[in-house]
Amino acid sequence: MKHIDVEKLIAKQRKEIARHDTLYHKIARPEITDHEYDRIKRELVDLESQYPEFLDKGSPTNQIGDDRNEGFDTYLHRRPMMSLDNTYNEEDLNGFEKRLQKLLGVNELIYVIEPKIDGVAISLTYEKGDLVRAVTRGDGIKGDVVTKNLKGIDYLPTHINDESCPEVIEIRGEIYMTHSEFNRINKERKKTSLDLYANPRNLAAGTIKQIDLNISDNRKLDIVLYGLGYCSSALFTYQHEFYEALKGWNMPTVEKYWMANSIIEACYIIKKLENLRDTFAYSTDGAVVKLDAIDQQRESGATSKSPRWAIAYKFAAEQAETKIQKINMQIGRTGTLTPVAELDSVFLAGSTISHATLHNEDEIKRKDIREGDSVIIEKAGDIIPAIVRVLTEKRKNETPPYIFPHKCPSCGTQTIRLSGEAARRCPNLSCPPQIRSRIEHYTSRQCMNIEGLGEAVVDQLVSKNLINNFADLYKLNINDLLSLNNFAQKSSENLIQAIESSKKCELWRFIHGLGIHHIGLTASKDLARSLQTLQTLIDANEDDLMELDGIGEIMAKSVNNFFSQYSNKKIIARLITYGMNFGNATSTQDTSYDLKGKSFVLTGTLISLTREAAIQLIENAGGRVKTSISKNTDFILVGESAGSKLTHAHKLGTKIIDEKEFHELLKN
């Protein structure tokens, strides 16, 4: 293979893996199974090993994924929070042991084996016995602070009343959702004709990242703790000793773990664990093997993303043969068309399977999937049914290729597919399957901030056909609301007033509320700040938009496509006739401040104010907040436990300010 072809292939693989990382970690809506993801990643590892001249520290093979989202404070882990290497065969487990024997210079090693729970990684910090912080893994160095979102886990101790508890300790674990809770939520959604959630892991990930706590309060999360991060005193000699300490502190730790004197014995235990997996109340997709001796863990060290002293063994996915009767199309909140195969029912991995996702147009073409095909399906990770391959030898000659629809099956609108994307979307704001989730987004705290219009209220309004798009909210009256469950005169008046008040919102809130694909909170503020009026935004072409700071080609195309749709223009025209009167591009901007056009990056934990409040102050003064530092950054605001951004700022010569200097800057 020519070098230029290899370089292109590696670049393509990296881009594809990065896309799947975003789908899994940030959006919690993976398109492929873990097994398929691991296969693609192994191919990239092999290519990078074969052609080391194309090695890159930024390659996803050196990263753990990043689950951080806008709207959350971030916090620096005292000790990096890594991911585990994984394997699907005993040969790799033997290799794992041989590497440790060579590294440590010993032949006999003792291991701890525990179930691998399919959830969301979390780190709890206890100081002087008090739970002070819960942080997601993030990028392994910093994660999102989600302490408030854990309040529903009432059995999680907020204080460790035990003298053995160290001054400071980070305890790692997993947030998960039980099968029973997942089924309860989907049962409720089915009653109101809402799309069903795909699996407990994705729903748990979405719930822990809810900014609207009213939503997370209605979903029961659980937690299991099993990992030791930073500890201010060396209390533990063995991993199993740490588990026993967690039990003594009344912490929810692994309900079962096993000890093994060799990898051979560990393999026997893993098979035993695989037979037990259906007895657990939560999803398990494998087993974790760890060195028991903590001093050996320290001596073994880690790679850039994984500890050398632990490995995850993934259970093989069960497979079965069935037949595709029909390919149907599901439509998500942002209008994404997802093809779903309707199958002859088949019993697999403890449940009856009658549907499987086909992901997107390219996947159907790549596997040449057709209606009427006999296929092999698997239930990888014990959750997601997927088609592994088509049995073309059983295909009838007259079976035609599947033609992916270019018009929305629900509303008939011409679908769009942006360059570089796998998804095809319906851009119509009034497309029925999108209505509920689009309106929930529009009314949320980071958009129009209409208090009292939560998920349950929107469900009722849509179910009763009182609203079908954003504009319909502004024609609601008291009698409409009195027809809803749990609404009295006062609560109805309050909601009508909240809707009326939203007419005077800032322009950026409205832009964000529209839910334009690729246009998040920061991009919405960039557009509002640069263009100032909604009409200017509507009239802007792609070239105009790409000249704006922070707006790239994909964003520009997405905005242009959105406002070119007649149905969207019609809704926005209605909103204006109802009296929408946008305030300043950034809320209550005070032009006495002279920060217009200045860019800021925040790092570390601020003491005198929250990160959200600091961003608001900067934007009110005409400044801009960016997530990454560059040579064009004017200031970096530094709090406690500042990380790599501060180091980068020193190298670039960026102006570094602390909180005191920040307040002085605003005063002056």
C-alpha positions, 0 to 999 in steps of 0.5 A: 500500500502506498504511503499516501493511501495509508495516511488517508486510511489512518486519517479516515479511521481516526475521524470515524472513531472520534465520531463514535467516541462523541456518540458514546461519551457525549450524546449517549447514543452509540450507533455500533456495538462495543465489539464493532467499536473495538474491532475498528480501533484494533485495526487502527492500532495495527496500522499505527504499529505497522506505519509508526511514521504516522503516529500521533499523540492526538490519535484516539488510540491514545485517548479515553474519550471525553464525556464533558458537556457544556453547562457543567463546572469541571474539576481536576481529578487528583489522580487521572481516571483511566479506562481499561484495556479489554479483550475477548479471548483467553490468549490475551489474558495469558499475555496480560499475565506474562507482561506483568510477570516480566515487569514485576519479576515474579511468577506467582500473582494474585488477582481479584475478579469482579463483574464489569458493570455497563454504566457511567464512570464516576469519582466521589471525593470525600474530605474529612468524611463528607461527600464534597464532589461527584465528577464524571471521568471526562477526559481522564484529567478533568470531568464534569461536576454532577454532585446534585444529580446524585441526590436521588441515590438516597443510600449513598452515604453523604458522610463516612462516620468512621475513624478509619476514613482518610482525610481525603479519598477519591472513590471510583465506581459506576452509575447505572440503571437497573433493568426494572427501572429501565423497563418502568420508564420505557413502559411509561413512554410507550403509554404516551407513544414516545420513542423508547430508550435503547438501553439502561447504560445510555439512559443512565448516561443521559440522566446523570448529565441532565441540567434540568434536575426535575427530569433526573428526579423522575429516574432512579439511578444506582451506583456501585463503587470499586476503585481507589483514586487519590488517598491522602494516607496509605491505608490499603495493602490489597484491593480486596481489603479496599472492598471490605473497607467500603462495606464497613463504611456502608458504601454500595460496592460490588456484591460479588468478587473472586480471588484467583492465584493465576490467570488459568484460575481467573479464566475458570472464574470468568466462565462462572461469572458469565453463567451468573450474569442473568441473575444480576439486576444490572447489565454486565458485559464482562469481567474485570481482572485486577492485581490484588496487591496495591504495591504491585499495581503502583509498580506496574504503572500505566500507559497513556490511557490504561493501567497495566495492572487491570484488564477487562474481559468482554463476554462474547455476544450470542448470535442467532439467525433470523429474517428481515421482514421490513425496514422501518424508519425512526425519527429522533429529536434532531430529525435523524432518520434511523433505519430499524429492521423488523425481524422474525422474532428470535430468542437470544441472550435471555429475551425475544428479539424482533427489531435491530438498528441498522444505524444509517444509510452507509451501514445499509450499503456497506453490508448490502442489507435488503428486505427479505434477507436472512441475517445473523444477529447478535446481542453485544454487550447484552443490550443492543441487537445488531446485524452481523452479516447477511446470508447472501447465499439464501437471498432470492435473485429478485430481491432489490437493493434497499433505497434509503428514503430522501423524503421524511416518511412522517411529514414528506419534507426533503431530507438533508445530509451534510458533507462529512456526516453519516446521518440523513435528517428531516429539517422540519420543526413541525415533524410529528416525531420531533415535536415533544423533544424539540419543545422540551429543548426549546423551553429548557433552562439553557434555552428559553428558560420557561419555568413550569414547562417540563417533560411531563407538561409538554407530554400532556400538551402534545398528547392533547394536540394543544401544541404542535410546534414552538409557536403554539406555546404562545397561543395557550390560554388558562382554560387549555392549562386547566385541562391538564393533570395537576394544574389549578388556576394559580399554576396555570396563571404562572405558566402563562406568565412564564411563557409571556416573559420568554418573548423578551428573551436574549437572541442567543437563547432563541437561537439555541432553542431552535435546536439547529444541528451543530449549533450549541450554546457557545455557537448560539452566543457567537451568532447572536453577538456577531449578527445582533438580529434574527433577520440578519441571521436568517438572511446570511449565506454560508460565506457570511456565516463562515466569516464569523469567529467560531463558525465553521463550514459544517455549522454554516451549512447547517444554519443555512439549511435550517432557515431555507426550509419554508416550514421553519420560516413559517413558524418563526414568522408566527413567533414574531407576530405573537410579539417575540422581542429579542433583547441584546445579543448577550444578556443585559450587556453593560457597555461601560465595560471595555471587554468587547471582543476580548476572549477568555479561557477558564481553568480550575475551580473558582472560589468566589463564583461559579463557572456559569456566573463567571461566563455570564459576567464576561459576556455581559461585559462584551467578552467571549468565553472559549473552551480551548486556548490559542495564540488569539486568547486574550486572558486565561482566568485561573482557579484552584487545581488548574491543569494543562491549559495553564501550562499552555498559556505560559508557553503562548504568553497569554495574560494569566489572571486570578479571581481578584484580578478578574474582578478588578478587570471588570471594575476598571 
